[in-house]
Amino acid sequence: MITKEQSRAARGLLDWSQTQLAAKAGLGESTIRSFENGPRSLHPSSLVAIKSTFDAAGVVFIEAIGGETGVRLRD
């Protein structure tokens, strides 16, 4: 669905803090922090909220190619 590395990279592309992502996704900042900084896995609905927020902001998630994933901005 989305990895913690993709979340950090997407925030970087958008110049968003964890606080901004949390507010836009309707989640707590601690949820974002725990997901991105630790081994914590999120409830599927939280992952959907994060991904949907990034999708709406123009982030494209690159699927695993040879084990690599990534993000880019929509053209």
C-alpha positions as CSV (number, residue, x, y, z in Angstrom):
1,M,0.0,0.0,0.0
2,I,2.5,2.7,1.2
3,T,5.7,2.4,3.1
4,K,7.1,4.6,5.8
5,E,9.9,5.6,3.3
6,Q,7.4,6.6,0.7
7,S,5.5,8.7,3.3
8,R,8.6,10.6,4.3
9,A,9.6,11.1,0.6
10,A,6.1,12.3,-0.3
11,R,6.1,14.8,2.5
12,G,9.5,16.0,1.3
13,L,8.2,16.5,-2.2
14,L,5.3,18.5,-0.8
15,D,7.3,20.3,1.9
16,W,4.9,19.1,4.5
17,S,5.7,18.4,8.2
18,Q,4.3,15.4,10.0
19,T,1.9,17.8,11.7
20,Q,0.6,19.0,8.3
21,L,0.1,15.5,7.0
22,A,-1.7,14.5,10.1
23,A,-4.1,17.4,9.9
24,K,-4.8,16.9,6.2
25,A,-5.3,13.2,6.7
26,G,-7.5,13.6,9.8
27,L,-5.1,11.6,11.9
28,G,-3.1,12.3,15.0
29,E,0.5,13.5,14.7
30,S,1.7,10.7,16.9
31,T,0.1,8.2,14.4
32,I,2.2,9.7,11.6
33,R,5.3,9.9,13.7
34,S,5.0,6.3,14.9
35,F,4.4,5.0,11.4
36,E,7.3,6.9,9.8
37,N,9.9,6.5,12.6
38,G,9.2,3.1,13.9
39,P,8.2,-0.4,13.3
40,R,4.6,0.4,14.0
41,S,2.1,-0.8,11.4
42,L,-1.1,1.2,11.0
43,H,-4.7,0.2,10.7
44,P,-5.6,-0.2,7.0
45,S,-8.0,2.8,7.2
46,S,-5.2,5.0,8.4
47,L,-3.0,3.9,5.5
48,V,-5.8,4.7,3.1
49,A,-6.3,8.1,4.7
50,I,-2.6,8.9,4.3
51,K,-2.4,7.6,0.7
52,S,-5.6,9.4,-0.3
53,T,-4.2,12.7,1.1
54,F,-1.0,12.3,-0.9
55,D,-3.0,11.3,-4.0
56,A,-5.1,14.4,-3.8
57,A,-1.9,16.5,-3.5
58,G,-0.5,15.1,-6.7
59,V,1.8,12.4,-5.4
60,V,2.2,9.3,-7.5
61,F,3.4,6.1,-5.8
62,I,5.8,4.0,-7.8
63,E,5.3,0.3,-7.3
64,A,8.1,-2.1,-6.4
65,I,10.5,-2.6,-9.3
66,G,13.2,-5.0,-8.4
67,G,12.4,-4.4,-4.8
68,E,12.5,-0.6,-5.1
69,T,9.6,1.7,-4.4
70,G,9.3,5.5,-4.7
71,V,7.2,8.6,-5.2
72,R,7.0,11.4,-7.7
73,L,4.7,14.4,-8.4
74,R,2.1,14.1,-11.0
75,D,2.9,16.0,-14.2
